[in-house]
């Protein structure tokens, strides 16, 4: 099963809407037989056990090398931009369109 990391806005704009958008994309991926990694899961963890933003990003980035591709959702996001830079440095393909990702993912 292919694994896709979802790089998307979190803290810029409406956090609840950003989390929903990430999980909406994850649902489409899962429905297509892809295993999505949604770094926004830390939103819920943070509600119970807060940590610094940098701690969450470090934890999320540890999963990036395990992924076969990155889906970059639209919107301003320093964190997602960092995830994309790291993915490209690792040679992981980055897609900005979910339909193209599903078509091109081996």
C-alpha positions, 0 to 999 in steps of 0.5 A, spaced: 500 500 500 502 506 498 503 512 503 502 519 502 504 525 507 499 530 507 502 537 507 497 542 509 496 549 512 494 548 520 496 554 524 494 559 519 487 561 518 481 557 521 485 551 525 478 547 525 477 548 517 484 546 516 484 540 520 477 538 516 481 539 509 486 535 511 482 529 513 477 530 507 483 529 503 485 523 507 479 520 506 479 520 499 486 517 499 484 512 503 478 510 499 482 510 493 487 504 497 492 509 499 495 510 506 495 517 508 499 520 514 495 526 517 500 530 521 494 534 523 492 528 528 497 532 533 491 537 533 487 532 538 494 530 542 495 537 543 488 539 546 490 534 552 498 534 552 500 541 549 507 541 546 511 547 542 509 547 535 516 545 533 516 539 537 510 537 533 513 539 527 519 534 529 515 528 530 511 529 524 517 530 520 520 523 522 514 520 518 516 523 512 521 519 509 516 513 510 512 516 505 512 514 497 509 521 496 507 528 499 500 531 497 501 539 498 494 542 499 493 549 498 494 555 503 499 559 506 503 554 511 510 555 513 510 548 516 507 545 510 513 549 506 518 546 510 515 539 509 515 540 502 522 542 502 524 536 506 520 531 501 524 534 495 531 533 499 529 526 500 527 525 493 520 524 495 515 526 489 510 532 491 503 533 488 499 539 489 493 536 486 490 529 489 487 527 482 494 527 479 497 524 485 492 518 484 493 517 477 501 518 477 502 514 484 505 507 482 
